[in-house]
Amino acid sequence: MAMNIKKGDTVVRISGDGGKDRDLTTHQGKVLATLPKENKVVVEGLNMVTCHVKPRRQGEEGGIMKREAAIYACKVQVVCPKCGKPTRVAHKVADGKKTRICKKCGAEL
């Protein structure tokens, strides 16, 4: 299935993680990577996990690091740069090129 989310888009989480991060309105971030085969995206500041890292070389420090884990693409929604609202993505074909359009205001994403 084709994904409507691209690397560099600003997205907001619309569902998930009912535990520690209950306030869904503040969970907004930039897409760092997309994984189309798994239908997942990696979003800056969302779905943080702790990783225990061993030092690989002499002088390098190990410890506990926090990093972003992948989240399902259906759990996030693209934020329109013009109107600033979370929106669905529409497609428009003009001059043989397919562009992504905001469903709310009609601006190009």
N, C-alpha and C positions, 0 to 999 in steps of 0.2 A: 504494500500500500504506500502511496506517495505521501510524504510529509509536507505540511505547509509551513514548517518552521525552518529557518535557515540560520547558519552560524552568524553571529553578530546581532541578531534580533533581540529586542528587549521583550521579555515575557513576564507574566505574573502567574503564580500558582493558584489554581482555582479549586483544587481538592487535595486531600491526602494529609498525612501526618497529624492525626488528631491529638497527639500527645504533647511533646515539649514546645512545638511551634504552632500553637492554636490560632494566633492572629494571622489570618491569610492575607489581609490587605497590605501588609508591609513586605511580603515576600515577592520581590521583584528583582530581576537580574538579567544579565546579558548571557546569551547562549554561547558557550565556549566550544562545544562540539556537538555534532549530531551523529546518531547511530541508526541509520535507516533500516538495517536488517533486523534490529531488535525493536525498532519504533521507539527509541529513547533519545533524550537530550541531556547534556550536562550543562547546568545553569550555575552561574557565578553566585555563590552564597546560599544556594538551596541544597537541601539533602546532604548536609555535612556529615561525614563519617570520620571516625578516628582510626588511624593506621599506626601500628607499632613498627617502627623502622629500625633496622640494625645498621650500625656503621659498616660501610663496605670497604673503605680505605682507612689507612692509619691517619689520624687527625680529624677524620670526619665524625660528626656527632650523630648519635642515634636518638631515639626517643619517641614520643607520641606526637604524631602530626595530624592535623585536620585537613581534609580535602573534600571536594565535591564528588558525589556519586551520581550515576545516571538516574534519571527519573522518566517515567513514561510520558510521551509527547501529548497524550490525551489529558494529562493532568495540568498542563500549562496552556496559556492563551496569549497570543501576540498582542502587544500594546502598540497602538497606532502612534507614530511620532507626531502627527498633526493634532489630533483631538485628545491624545493622552489616555484614552479609554481602552480596556481590554476588548478585543474584537475578533470575530471570525474572519477568515481570509476568503475573499472571492478572487476569481481569475478573469482577466480580460485579454482578448487577443486583438492586438492592433499592429498593423504592418508586418504580420507574420511572427510577431514576438508575443510571448505570453507573459503578462505582468500580474503581480499580486496587488489586490485592491482591498482597502478597509471597507467592511460591510456597513459601518456606521456613517462615515463621512465621505467615502469615495476617494480618499487620498491614496497615492501609491505607496506601498510598503517597501 
